[in-house]
Amino acid sequence: MPLGHSRPRQQPLHVFWMALALAFAAFFGAAAGLLWHASGIGKENPAEEAAAEEADEEPAAPTPSPAPNAA
């Protein structure tokens, strides 16, 4: 008759440490994204962006639709 458990002891999963690492990575990634956005790194050309913003501010005038019975 063998002594001890029939199954060998399994290694712990360390779920607490994995959850802590995930929370840290999410916080660090969000902070890095906010700094990246605030610093303006990665913007292509400020002159092109200003022109695009001006174009967005002034919408084009609507074109009148033709009358349904116009000949």
CHARMM internal coordinates of N, CA and C (Angstrom, degrees):
IC EDIT
DIST 1 N 1 CA 1.4306
DIST 1 CA 1 C 1.5334
ANGL 1 N 1 CA 1 C 108.26
DIST 1 C 2 N 1.3877
ANGL 1 CA 1 C 2 N 116.36
DIHE 1 N 1 CA 1 C 2 N 123.27
DIST 2 N 2 CA 1.4721
ANGL 1 C 2 N 2 CA 119.63
DIHE 1 CA 1 C 2 N 2 CA -177.47
DIST 2 CA 2 C 1.5290
ANGL 2 N 2 CA 2 C 111.20
DIHE 1 C 2 N 2 CA 2 C -74.49
DIST 2 C 3 N 1.2860
ANGL 2 CA 2 C 3 N 115.93
DIHE 2 N 2 CA 2 C 3 N 147.12
DIST 3 N 3 CA 1.4552
ANGL 2 C 3 N 3 CA 121.65
DIHE 2 CA 2 C 3 N 3 CA 177.09
DIST 3 CA 3 C 1.5313
ANGL 3 N 3 CA 3 C 109.70
DIHE 2 C 3 N 3 CA 3 C -96.44
DIST 3 C 4 N 1.2957
ANGL 3 CA 3 C 4 N 116.55
DIHE 3 N 3 CA 3 C 4 N 145.37
DIST 4 N 4 CA 1.4640
ANGL 3 C 4 N 4 CA 120.77
DIHE 3 CA 3 C 4 N 4 CA 178.13
DIST 4 CA 4 C 1.5156
ANGL 4 N 4 CA 4 C 112.12
DIHE 3 C 4 N 4 CA 4 C 97.73
DIST 4 C 5 N 1.3242
ANGL 4 CA 4 C 5 N 115.18
DIHE 4 N 4 CA 4 C 5 N -171.66
DIST 5 N 5 CA 1.4662
ANGL 4 C 5 N 5 CA 122.08
DIHE 4 CA 4 C 5 N 5 CA -177.83
DIST 5 CA 5 C 1.5151
ANGL 5 N 5 CA 5 C 110.45
DIHE 4 C 5 N 5 CA 5 C -80.13
DIST 5 C 6 N 1.3218
ANGL 5 CA 5 C 6 N 116.10
DIHE 5 N 5 CA 5 C 6 N 150.28
DIST 6 N 6 CA 1.4529
ANGL 5 C 6 N 6 CA 120.15
DIHE 5 CA 5 C 6 N 6 CA 178.94
DIST 6 CA 6 C 1.5330
ANGL 6 N 6 CA 6 C 111.38
DIHE 5 C 6 N 6 CA 6 C -76.56
DIST 6 C 7 N 1.3473
ANGL 6 CA 6 C 7 N 117.12
DIHE 6 N 6 CA 6 C 7 N -29.67
DIST 7 N 7 CA 1.4597
ANGL 6 C 7 N 7 CA 120.58
DIHE 6 CA 6 C 7 N 7 CA 178.34
DIST 7 CA 7 C 1.5221
ANGL 7 N 7 CA 7 C 109.30
DIHE 6 C 7 N 7 CA 7 C -102.55
DIST 7 C 8 N 1.3246
ANGL 7 CA 7 C 8 N 118.21
DIHE 7 N 7 CA 7 C 8 N 140.23
DIST 8 N 8 CA 1.4633
ANGL 7 C 8 N 8 CA 118.93
DIHE 7 CA 7 C 8 N 8 CA 176.16
DIST 8 CA 8 C 1.5298
ANGL 8 N 8 CA 8 C 110.10
DIHE 7 C 8 N 8 CA 8 C -70.18
DIST 8 C 9 N 1.3013
ANGL 8 CA 8 C 9 N 116.30
DIHE 8 N 8 CA 8 C 9 N 153.64
DIST 9 N 9 CA 1.4601
ANGL 8 C 9 N 9 CA 122.06
DIHE 8 CA 8 C 9 N 9 CA -179.00
DIST 9 CA 9 C 1.5264
ANGL 9 N 9 CA 9 C 109.50
DIHE 8 C 9 N 9 CA 9 C -67.59
DIST 9 C 10 N 1.3465
ANGL 9 CA 9 C 10 N 116.36
DIHE 9 N 9 CA 9 C 10 N 132.72
DIST 10 N 10 CA 1.4564
ANGL 9 C 10 N 10 CA 121.28
DIHE 9 CA 9 C 10 N 10 CA 179.84
DIST 10 CA 10 C 1.5237
ANGL 10 N 10 CA 10 C 109.92
DIHE 9 C 10 N 10 CA 10 C -87.80
DIST 10 C 11 N 1.3225
ANGL 10 CA 10 C 11 N 115.11
DIHE 10 N 10 CA 10 C 11 N 150.08
DIST 11 N 11 CA 1.4596
ANGL 10 C 11 N 11 CA 120.33
DIHE 10 CA 10 C 11 N 11 CA 178.36
DIST 11 CA 11 C 1.5298
ANGL 11 N 11 CA 11 C 109.71
DIHE 10 C 11 N 11 CA 11 C -71.39
DIST 11 C 12 N 1.3272
ANGL 11 CA 11 C 12 N 118.65
DIHE 11 N 11 CA 11 C 12 N 143.95
DIST 12 N 12 CA 1.4720
ANGL 11 C 12 N 12 CA 120.39
DIHE 11 CA 11 C 12 N 12 CA 177.82
DIST 12 CA 12 C 1.5303
ANGL 12 N 12 CA 12 C 110.59
DIHE 11 C 12 N 12 CA 12 C -68.83
DIST 12 C 13 N 1.3211
ANGL 12 CA 12 C 13 N 115.96
DIHE 12 N 12 CA 12 C 13 N 152.66
DIST 13 N 13 CA 1.4618
ANGL 12 C 13 N 13 CA 121.11
DIHE 12 CA 12 C 13 N 13 CA -177.97
DIST 13 CA 13 C 1.5280
ANGL 13 N 13 CA 13 C 113.23
DIHE 12 C 13 N 13 CA 13 C -85.18
DIST 13 C 14 N 1.3055
ANGL 13 CA 13 C 14 N 118.23
DIHE 13 N 13 CA 13 C 14 N -15.86
DIST 14 N 14 CA 1.4779
ANGL 13 C 14 N 14 CA 123.25
DIHE 13 CA 13 C 14 N 14 CA -179.22
DIST 14 CA 14 C 1.5368
ANGL 14 N 14 CA 14 C 110.37
DIHE 13 C 14 N 14 CA 14 C 56.59
DIST 14 C 15 N 1.3153
ANGL 14 CA 14 C 15 N 115.99
DIHE 14 N 14 CA 14 C 15 N 50.69
DIST 15 N 15 CA 1.4631
ANGL 14 C 15 N 15 CA 121.28
DIHE 14 CA 14 C 15 N 15 CA -176.66
DIST 15 CA 15 C 1.5269
ANGL 15 N 15 CA 15 C 111.16
DIHE 14 C 15 N 15 CA 15 C -63.92
DIST 15 C 16 N 1.3114
ANGL 15 CA 15 C 16 N 117.24
DIHE 15 N 15 CA 15 C 16 N -38.46
DIST 16 N 16 CA 1.4668
ANGL 15 C 16 N 16 CA 119.90
DIHE 15 CA 15 C 16 N 16 CA 179.91
DIST 16 CA 16 C 1.5229
ANGL 16 N 16 CA 16 C 110.81
DIHE 15 C 16 N 16 CA 16 C -59.86
DIST 16 C 17 N 1.3254
ANGL 16 CA 16 C 17 N 117.03
DIHE 16 N 16 CA 16 C 17 N -45.21
DIST 17 N 17 CA 1.4625
ANGL 16 C 17 N 17 CA 120.18
DIHE 16 CA 16 C 17 N 17 CA -177.45
DIST 17 CA 17 C 1.5293
ANGL 17 N 17 CA 17 C 111.26
DIHE 16 C 17 N 17 CA 17 C -69.62
DIST 17 C 18 N 1.3339
ANGL 17 CA 17 C 18 N 116.67
DIHE 17 N 17 CA 17 C 18 N -33.66
DIST 18 N 18 CA 1.4632
ANGL 17 C 18 N 18 CA 119.35
DIHE 17 CA 17 C 18 N 18 CA 176.93
DIST 18 CA 18 C 1.5307
ANGL 18 N 18 CA 18 C 110.59
DIHE 17 C 18 N 18 CA 18 C -67.51
DIST 18 C 19 N 1.3230
ANGL 18 CA 18 C 19 N 117.24
DIHE 18 N 18 CA 18 C 19 N -41.25
DIST 19 N 19 CA 1.4626
ANGL 18 C 19 N 19 CA 120.46
DIHE 18 CA 18 C 19 N 19 CA 178.67
DIST 19 CA 19 C 1.5237
ANGL 19 N 19 CA 19 C 110.48
DIHE 18 C 19 N 19 CA 19 C -65.70
DIST 19 C 20 N 1.3124
ANGL 19 CA 19 C 20 N 117.06
DIHE 19 N 19 CA 19 C 20 N -39.08
DIST 20 N 20 CA 1.4589
ANGL 19 C 20 N 20 CA 121.21
DIHE 19 CA 19 C 20 N 20 CA 177.94
DIST 20 CA 20 C 1.5271
ANGL 20 N 20 CA 20 C 110.39
DIHE 19 C 20 N 20 CA 20 C -64.58
DIST 20 C 21 N 1.3206
ANGL 20 CA 20 C 21 N 117.22
DIHE 20 N 20 CA 20 C 21 N -42.45
DIST 21 N 21 CA 1.4617
ANGL 20 C 21 N 21 CA 120.76
DIHE 20 CA 20 C 21 N 21 CA 178.23
DIST 21 CA 21 C 1.5251
ANGL 21 N 21 CA 21 C 111.20
DIHE 20 C 21 N 21 CA 21 C -64.66
DIST 21 C 22 N 1.3261
ANGL 21 CA 21 C 22 N 117.70
DIHE 21 N 21 CA 21 C 22 N -38.64
DIST 22 N 22 CA 1.4578
ANGL 21 C 22 N 22 CA 121.35
DIHE 21 CA 21 C 22 N 22 CA 178.02
DIST 22 CA 22 C 1.5286
ANGL 22 N 22 CA 22 C 111.04
DIHE 21 C 22 N 22 CA 22 C -65.09
DIST 22 C 23 N 1.3163
ANGL 22 CA 22 C 23 N 117.44
DIHE 22 N 22 CA 22 C 23 N -42.93
DIST 23 N 23 CA 1.4667
ANGL 22 C 23 N 23 CA 120.80
DIHE 22 CA 22 C 23 N 23 CA 178.36
DIST 23 CA 23 C 1.5290
ANGL 23 N 23 CA 23 C 110.58
DIHE 22 C 23 N 23 CA 23 C -64.23
DIST 23 C 24 N 1.3246
ANGL 23 CA 23 C 24 N 116.77
DIHE 23 N 23 CA 23 C 24 N -40.89
DIST 24 N 24 CA 1.4656
ANGL 23 C 24 N 24 CA 120.42
DIHE 23 CA 23 C 24 N 24 CA 178.58
DIST 24 CA 24 C 1.5255
ANGL 24 N 24 CA 24 C 110.46
DIHE 23 C 24 N 24 CA 24 C -64.21
DIST 24 C 25 N 1.3251
ANGL 24 CA 24 C 25 N 117.53
DIHE 24 N 24 CA 24 C 25 N -43.11
DIST 25 N 25 CA 1.4558
ANGL 24 C 25 N 25 CA 120.72
DIHE 24 CA 24 C 25 N 25 CA -179.61
DIST 25 CA 25 C 1.5293
ANGL 25 N 25 CA 25 C 110.88
DIHE 24 C 25 N 25 CA 25 C -64.79
DIST 25 C 26 N 1.3172
ANGL 25 CA 25 C 26 N 117.65
DIHE 25 N 25 CA 25 C 26 N -39.18
DIST 26 N 26 CA 1.4674
ANGL 25 C 26 N 26 CA 120.47
DIHE 25 CA 25 C 26 N 26 CA 178.68
DIST 26 CA 26 C 1.5203
ANGL 26 N 26 CA 26 C 110.59
DIHE 25 C 26 N 26 CA 26 C -65.81
DIST 26 C 27 N 1.3204
ANGL 26 CA 26 C 27 N 117.54
DIHE 26 N 26 CA 26 C 27 N -43.93
DIST 27 N 27 CA 1.4596
ANGL 26 C 27 N 27 CA 121.31
DIHE 26 CA 26 C 27 N 27 CA 179.06
DIST 27 CA 27 C 1.5227
ANGL 27 N 27 CA 27 C 110.68
DIHE 26 C 27 N 27 CA 27 C -64.22
DIST 27 C 28 N 1.3265
ANGL 27 CA 27 C 28 N 117.08
DIHE 27 N 27 CA 27 C 28 N -45.85
DIST 28 N 28 CA 1.4596
ANGL 27 C 28 N 28 CA 121.12
DIHE 27 CA 27 C 28 N 28 CA -178.97
DIST 28 CA 28 C 1.5296
ANGL 28 N 28 CA 28 C 110.82
DIHE 27 C 28 N 28 CA 28 C -64.85
DIST 28 C 29 N 1.3156
ANGL 28 CA 28 C 29 N 117.92
DIHE 28 N 28 CA 28 C 29 N -40.51
DIST 29 N 29 CA 1.4574
ANGL 28 C 29 N 29 CA 121.03
DIHE 28 CA 28 C 29 N 29 CA 178.81
DIST 29 CA 29 C 1.5194
ANGL 29 N 29 CA 29 C 112.38
DIHE 28 C 29 N 29 CA 29 C -66.02
DIST 29 C 30 N 1.3202
ANGL 29 CA 29 C 30 N 117.00
DIHE 29 N 29 CA 29 C 30 N -40.43
DIST 30 N 30 CA 1.4656
ANGL 29 C 30 N 30 CA 120.25
DIHE 29 CA 29 C 30 N 30 CA 178.38
DIST 30 CA 30 C 1.5252
ANGL 30 N 30 CA 30 C 110.61
DIHE 29 C 30 N 30 CA 30 C -66.28
DIST 30 C 31 N 1.3227
ANGL 30 CA 30 C 31 N 117.02
DIHE 30 N 30 CA 30 C 31 N -42.19
DIST 31 N 31 CA 1.4652
ANGL 30 C 31 N 31 CA 120.61
DIHE 30 CA 30 C 31 N 31 CA 178.89
DIST 31 CA 31 C 1.5293
ANGL 31 N 31 CA 31 C 110.54
DIHE 30 C 31 N 31 CA 31 C -64.19
DIST 31 C 32 N 1.3184
ANGL 31 CA 31 C 32 N 117.04
DIHE 31 N 31 CA 31 C 32 N -42.25
DIST 32 N 32 CA 1.4631
ANGL 31 C 32 N 32 CA 120.18
DIHE 31 CA 31 C 32 N 32 CA 178.66
DIST 32 CA 32 C 1.5276
ANGL 32 N 32 CA 32 C 110.81
DIHE 31 C 32 N 32 CA 32 C -64.27
DIST 32 C 33 N 1.3255
ANGL 32 CA 32 C 33 N 117.69
DIHE 32 N 32 CA 32 C 33 N -38.78
DIST 33 N 33 CA 1.4547
ANGL 32 C 33 N 33 CA 120.78
DIHE 32 CA 32 C 33 N 33 CA 178.17
DIST 33 CA 33 C 1.5243
ANGL 33 N 33 CA 33 C 112.29
DIHE 32 C 33 N 33 CA 33 C -65.93
DIST 33 C 34 N 1.3196
ANGL 33 CA 33 C 34 N 116.17
DIHE 33 N 33 CA 33 C 34 N -39.78
DIST 34 N 34 CA 1.4632
ANGL 33 C 34 N 34 CA 118.98
DIHE 33 CA 33 C 34 N 34 CA 177.53
DIST 34 CA 34 C 1.5203
ANGL 34 N 34 CA 34 C 111.42
DIHE 33 C 34 N 34 CA 34 C -65.96
DIST 34 C 35 N 1.3173
ANGL 34 CA 34 C 35 N 117.28
DIHE 34 N 34 CA 34 C 35 N -40.53
DIST 35 N 35 CA 1.4720
ANGL 34 C 35 N 35 CA 120.19
DIHE 34 CA 34 C 35 N 35 CA 177.51
DIST 35 CA 35 C 1.5246
ANGL 35 N 35 CA 35 C 110.71
DIHE 34 C 35 N 35 CA 35 C -65.65
DIST 35 C 36 N 1.3232
ANGL 35 CA 35 C 36 N 117.22
DIHE 35 N 35 CA 35 C 36 N -40.97
DIST 36 N 36 CA 1.4609
ANGL 35 C 36 N 36 CA 121.77
DIHE 35 CA 35 C 36 N 36 CA 178.85
DIST 36 CA 36 C 1.5247
ANGL 36 N 36 CA 36 C 109.71
DIHE 35 C 36 N 36 CA 36 C -61.20
DIST 36 C 37 N 1.3203
ANGL 36 CA 36 C 37 N 116.13
DIHE 36 N 36 CA 36 C 37 N -45.14
DIST 37 N 37 CA 1.4629
ANGL 36 C 37 N 37 CA 120.16
DIHE 36 CA 36 C 37 N 37 CA -178.58
DIST 37 CA 37 C 1.5295
ANGL 37 N 37 CA 37 C 111.03
DIHE 36 C 37 N 37 CA 37 C -67.90
DIST 37 C 38 N 1.3110
ANGL 37 CA 37 C 38 N 117.21
DIHE 37 N 37 CA 37 C 38 N -41.47
DIST 38 N 38 CA 1.4608
ANGL 37 C 38 N 38 CA 120.79
DIHE 37 CA 37 C 38 N 38 CA -177.29
DIST 38 CA 38 C 1.5237
ANGL 38 N 38 CA 38 C 111.98
DIHE 37 C 38 N 38 CA 38 C -70.73
DIST 38 C 39 N 1.3261
ANGL 38 CA 38 C 39 N 118.08
DIHE 38 N 38 CA 38 C 39 N -31.97
DIST 39 N 39 CA 1.4594
ANGL 38 C 39 N 39 CA 120.36
DIHE 38 CA 38 C 39 N 39 CA -177.20
DIST 39 CA 39 C 1.5152
ANGL 39 N 39 CA 39 C 112.29
DIHE 38 C 39 N 39 CA 39 C -79.26
DIST 39 C 40 N 1.3175
ANGL 39 CA 39 C 40 N 118.07
DIHE 39 N 39 CA 39 C 40 N -19.87
DIST 40 N 40 CA 1.4568
ANGL 39 C 40 N 40 CA 120.79
DIHE 39 CA 39 C 40 N 40 CA 178.82
DIST 40 CA 40 C 1.5119
ANGL 40 N 40 CA 40 C 113.20
DIHE 39 C 40 N 40 CA 40 C 83.98
DIST 40 C 41 N 1.3024
ANGL 40 CA 40 C 41 N 117.95
DIHE 40 N 40 CA 40 C 41 N 11.18
DIST 41 N 41 CA 1.4594
ANGL 40 C 41 N 41 CA 120.57
DIHE 40 CA 40 C 41 N 41 CA 177.89
DIST 41 CA 41 C 1.5281
ANGL 41 N 41 CA 41 C 108.32
DIHE 40 C 41 N 41 CA 41 C -67.43
DIST 41 C 42 N 1.3139
ANGL 41 CA 41 C 42 N 115.61
DIHE 41 N 41 CA 41 C 42 N 135.80
DIST 42 N 42 CA 1.4505
ANGL 41 C 42 N 42 CA 119.57
DIHE 41 CA 41 C 42 N 42 CA 177.05
DIST 42 CA 42 C 1.5220
ANGL 42 N 42 CA 42 C 113.90
DIHE 41 C 42 N 42 CA 42 C 96.92
DIST 42 C 43 N 1.3213
ANGL 42 CA 42 C 43 N 117.71
DIHE 42 N 42 CA 42 C 43 N -3.80
DIST 43 N 43 CA 1.4629
ANGL 42 C 43 N 43 CA 118.56
DIHE 42 CA 42 C 43 N 43 CA 175.87
DIST 43 CA 43 C 1.5135
ANGL 43 N 43 CA 43 C 108.18
DIHE 42 C 43 N 43 CA 43 C -71.92
DIST 43 C 44 N 1.3178
ANGL 43 CA 43 C 44 N 116.19
DIHE 43 N 43 CA 43 C 44 N 140.72
DIST 44 N 44 CA 1.4573
ANGL 43 C 44 N 44 CA 119.80
DIHE 43 CA 43 C 44 N 44 CA -174.29
DIST 44 CA 44 C 1.5305
ANGL 44 N 44 CA 44 C 111.51
DIHE 43 C 44 N 44 CA 44 C -74.91
DIST 44 C 45 N 1.3081
ANGL 44 CA 44 C 45 N 118.14
DIHE 44 N 44 CA 44 C 45 N -71.35
DIST 45 N 45 CA 1.4519
ANGL 44 C 45 N 45 CA 121.44
DIHE 44 CA 44 C 45 N 45 CA -178.41
DIST 45 CA 45 C 1.5225
ANGL 45 N 45 CA 45 C 107.87
DIHE 44 C 45 N 45 CA 45 C -141.08
DIST 45 C 46 N 1.3183
ANGL 45 CA 45 C 46 N 118.50
DIHE 45 N 45 CA 45 C 46 N 119.17
DIST 46 N 46 CA 1.4652
ANGL 45 C 46 N 46 CA 119.61
DIHE 45 CA 45 C 46 N 46 CA -178.10
DIST 46 CA 46 C 1.5287
ANGL 46 N 46 CA 46 C 113.13
DIHE 45 C 46 N 46 CA 46 C -60.54
DIST 46 C 47 N 1.3437
ANGL 46 CA 46 C 47 N 119.01
DIHE 46 N 46 CA 46 C 47 N -33.04
DIST 47 N 47 CA 1.4633
ANGL 46 C 47 N 47 CA 121.09
DIHE 46 CA 46 C 47 N 47 CA -179.87
DIST 47 CA 47 C 1.5281
ANGL 47 N 47 CA 47 C 110.58
DIHE 46 C 47 N 47 CA 47 C -66.79
DIST 47 C 48 N 1.3267
ANGL 47 CA 47 C 48 N 117.18
DIHE 47 N 47 CA 47 C 48 N -40.57
DIST 48 N 48 CA 1.4600
ANGL 47 C 48 N 48 CA 120.18
DIHE 47 CA 47 C 48 N 48 CA 178.58
DIST 48 CA 48 C 1.5235
ANGL 48 N 48 CA 48 C 110.94
DIHE 47 C 48 N 48 CA 48 C -66.91
DIST 48 C 49 N 1.3249
ANGL 48 CA 48 C 49 N 116.72
DIHE 48 N 48 CA 48 C 49 N -38.42
DIST 49 N 49 CA 1.4638
ANGL 48 C 49 N 49 CA 120.11
DIHE 48 CA 48 C 49 N 49 CA 179.67
DIST 49 CA 49 C 1.5263
ANGL 49 N 49 CA 49 C 111.01
DIHE 48 C 49 N 49 CA 49 C -66.84
DIST 49 C 50 N 1.3469
ANGL 49 CA 49 C 50 N 116.96
DIHE 49 N 49 CA 49 C 50 N -38.17
DIST 50 N 50 CA 1.4612
ANGL 49 C 50 N 50 CA 119.86
DIHE 49 CA 49 C 50 N 50 CA 178.97
DIST 50 CA 50 C 1.5219
ANGL 50 N 50 CA 50 C 110.12
DIHE 49 C 50 N 50 CA 50 C -65.85
DIST 50 C 51 N 1.3307
ANGL 50 CA 50 C 51 N 117.32
DIHE 50 N 50 CA 50 C 51 N -40.32
DIST 51 N 51 CA 1.4602
ANGL 50 C 51 N 51 CA 120.76
DIHE 50 CA 50 C 51 N 51 CA 178.72
DIST 51 CA 51 C 1.5282
ANGL 51 N 51 CA 51 C 110.72
DIHE 50 C 51 N 51 CA 51 C -65.91
DIST 51 C 52 N 1.3039
ANGL 51 CA 51 C 52 N 116.83
DIHE 51 N 51 CA 51 C 52 N -38.42
DIST 52 N 52 CA 1.4632
ANGL 51 C 52 N 52 CA 120.03
DIHE 51 CA 51 C 52 N 52 CA 178.81
DIST 52 CA 52 C 1.5242
ANGL 52 N 52 CA 52 C 110.97
DIHE 51 C 52 N 52 CA 52 C -67.42
DIST 52 C 53 N 1.3336
ANGL 52 CA 52 C 53 N 117.47
DIHE 52 N 52 CA 52 C 53 N -37.28
DIST 53 N 53 CA 1.4644
ANGL 52 C 53 N 53 CA 120.60
DIHE 52 CA 52 C 53 N 53 CA 178.42
DIST 53 CA 53 C 1.5183
ANGL 53 N 53 CA 53 C 110.63
DIHE 52 C 53 N 53 CA 53 C -67.13
DIST 53 C 54 N 1.3481
ANGL 53 CA 53 C 54 N 117.45
DIHE 53 N 53 CA 53 C 54 N -39.24
DIST 54 N 54 CA 1.4643
ANGL 53 C 54 N 54 CA 120.24
DIHE 53 CA 53 C 54 N 54 CA 178.61
DIST 54 CA 54 C 1.5244
ANGL 54 N 54 CA 54 C 110.52
DIHE 53 C 54 N 54 CA 54 C -65.68
DIST 54 C 55 N 1.3151
ANGL 54 CA 54 C 55 N 117.05
DIHE 54 N 54 CA 54 C 55 N -38.09
DIST 55 N 55 CA 1.4604
ANGL 54 C 55 N 55 CA 120.26
DIHE 54 CA 54 C 55 N 55 CA 179.15
DIST 55 CA 55 C 1.5198
ANGL 55 N 55 CA 55 C 110.88
DIHE 54 C 55 N 55 CA 55 C -66.85
DIST 55 C 56 N 1.3044
ANGL 55 CA 55 C 56 N 117.07
DIHE 55 N 55 CA 55 C 56 N -33.44
DIST 56 N 56 CA 1.4604
ANGL 55 C 56 N 56 CA 120.33
DIHE 55 CA 55 C 56 N 56 CA 179.41
DIST 56 CA 56 C 1.5254
ANGL 56 N 56 CA 56 C 112.18
DIHE 55 C 56 N 56 CA 56 C -72.91
DIST 56 C 57 N 1.3211
ANGL 56 CA 56 C 57 N 117.52
DIHE 56 N 56 CA 56 C 57 N -26.57
DIST 57 N 57 CA 1.4585
ANGL 56 C 57 N 57 CA 120.68
DIHE 56 CA 56 C 57 N 57 CA -176.35
DIST 57 CA 57 C 1.5263
ANGL 57 N 57 CA 57 C 111.98
DIHE 56 C 57 N 57 CA 57 C -74.46
DIST 57 C 58 N 1.3291
ANGL 57 CA 57 C 58 N 118.51
DIHE 57 N 57 CA 57 C 58 N -34.18
DIST 58 N 58 CA 1.4552
ANGL 57 C 58 N 58 CA 121.71
DIHE 57 CA 57 C 58 N 58 CA -176.75
DIST 58 CA 58 C 1.5266
ANGL 58 N 58 CA 58 C 109.69
DIHE 57 C 58 N 58 CA 58 C -105.77
DIST 58 C 59 N 1.3276
ANGL 58 CA 58 C 59 N 117.43
DIHE 58 N 58 CA 58 C 59 N 98.65
DIST 59 N 59 CA 1.4710
ANGL 58 C 59 N 59 CA 118.68
DIHE 58 CA 58 C 59 N 59 CA 179.49
DIST 59 CA 59 C 1.5275
ANGL 59 N 59 CA 59 C 110.78
DIHE 58 C 59 N 59 CA 59 C -71.42
DIST 59 C 60 N 1.3004
ANGL 59 CA 59 C 60 N 115.93
DIHE 59 N 59 CA 59 C 60 N 152.02
DIST 60 N 60 CA 1.4548
ANGL 59 C 60 N 60 CA 120.88
DIHE 59 CA 59 C 60 N 60 CA 178.86
DIST 60 CA 60 C 1.5251
ANGL 60 N 60 CA 60 C 110.18
DIHE 59 C 60 N 60 CA 60 C -70.55
DIST 60 C 61 N 1.3100
ANGL 60 CA 60 C 61 N 115.09
DIHE 60 N 60 CA 60 C 61 N 149.61
DIST 61 N 61 CA 1.4645
ANGL 60 C 61 N 61 CA 120.20
DIHE 60 CA 60 C 61 N 61 CA -179.89
DIST 61 CA 61 C 1.5234
ANGL 61 N 61 CA 61 C 108.73
DIHE 60 C 61 N 61 CA 61 C -69.12
DIST 61 C 62 N 1.3336
ANGL 61 CA 61 C 62 N 117.85
DIHE 61 N 61 CA 61 C 62 N 140.64
DIST 62 N 62 CA 1.4698
ANGL 61 C 62 N 62 CA 119.26
DIHE 61 CA 61 C 62 N 62 CA 179.91
DIST 62 CA 62 C 1.5154
ANGL 62 N 62 CA 62 C 110.80
DIHE 61 C 62 N 62 CA 62 C -69.69
DIST 62 C 63 N 1.3016
ANGL 62 CA 62 C 63 N 117.18
DIHE 62 N 62 CA 62 C 63 N 142.40
DIST 63 N 63 CA 1.4633
ANGL 62 C 63 N 63 CA 121.14
DIHE 62 CA 62 C 63 N 63 CA 178.12
DIST 63 CA 63 C 1.5125
ANGL 63 N 63 CA 63 C 108.87
DIHE 62 C 63 N 63 CA 63 C -88.55
DIST 63 C 64 N 1.3191
ANGL 63 CA 63 C 64 N 117.41
DIHE 63 N 63 CA 63 C 64 N 137.09
DIST 64 N 64 CA 1.4631
ANGL 63 C 64 N 64 CA 118.54
DIHE 63 CA 63 C 64 N 64 CA -179.23
DIST 64 CA 64 C 1.5223
ANGL 64 N 64 CA 64 C 111.04
DIHE 63 C 64 N 64 CA 64 C -70.41
DIST 64 C 65 N 1.2952
ANGL 64 CA 64 C 65 N 116.05
DIHE 64 N 64 CA 64 C 65 N 142.86
DIST 65 N 65 CA 1.4568
ANGL 64 C 65 N 65 CA 119.80
DIHE 64 CA 64 C 65 N 65 CA 178.76
DIST 65 CA 65 C 1.5257
ANGL 65 N 65 CA 65 C 109.09
DIHE 64 C 65 N 65 CA 65 C -84.29
DIST 65 C 66 N 1.3140
ANGL 65 CA 65 C 66 N 117.79
DIHE 65 N 65 CA 65 C 66 N 147.07
DIST 66 N 66 CA 1.4776
ANGL 65 C 66 N 66 CA 119.44
DIHE 65 CA 65 C 66 N 66 CA -179.96
DIST 66 CA 66 C 1.5223
ANGL 66 N 66 CA 66 C 110.24
DIHE 65 C 66 N 66 CA 66 C -69.02
DIST 66 C 67 N 1.3084
ANGL 66 CA 66 C 67 N 115.01
DIHE 66 N 66 CA 66 C 67 N 154.74
DIST 67 N 67 CA 1.4583
ANGL 66 C 67 N 67 CA 121.26
DIHE 66 CA 66 C 67 N 67 CA 178.83
DIST 67 CA 67 C 1.5188
ANGL 67 N 67 CA 67 C 108.49
DIHE 66 C 67 N 67 CA 67 C -68.10
DIST 67 C 68 N 1.3318
ANGL 67 CA 67 C 68 N 117.57
DIHE 67 N 67 CA 67 C 68 N 143.32
DIST 68 N 68 CA 1.4677
ANGL 67 C 68 N 68 CA 119.81
DIHE 67 CA 67 C 68 N 68 CA -177.32
DIST 68 CA 68 C 1.5262
ANGL 68 N 68 CA 68 C 114.59
DIHE 67 C 68 N 68 CA 68 C -64.29
DIST 68 C 69 N 1.3497
ANGL 68 CA 68 C 69 N 118.54
DIHE 68 N 68 CA 68 C 69 N -29.17
DIST 69 N 69 CA 1.4775
ANGL 68 C 69 N 69 CA 120.90
DIHE 68 CA 68 C 69 N 69 CA -176.78
DIST 69 CA 69 C 1.5200
ANGL 69 N 69 CA 69 C 111.69
DIHE 68 C 69 N 69 CA 69 C -109.49
DIST 69 C 70 N 1.3173
ANGL 69 CA 69 C 70 N 118.46
DIHE 69 N 69 CA 69 C 70 N 20.75
DIST 70 N 70 CA 1.4681
ANGL 69 C 70 N 70 CA 120.35
DIHE 69 CA 69 C 70 N 70 CA -178.24
DIST 70 CA 70 C 1.5261
ANGL 70 N 70 CA 70 C 109.16
DIHE 69 C 70 N 70 CA 70 C -75.38
DIST 70 C 71 N 1.3518
ANGL 70 CA 70 C 71 N 113.64
DIHE 70 N 70 CA 70 C 71 N 138.64
DIST 71 N 71 CA 1.4530
ANGL 70 C 71 N 71 CA 117.90
DIHE 70 CA 70 C 71 N 71 CA -178.34
DIST 71 CA 71 C 1.4965
ANGL 71 N 71 CA 71 C 111.61
DIHE 70 C 71 N 71 CA 71 C -110.29
END
COOR INIT
IC SEED 1 N 1 CA 1 C
IC BUILD
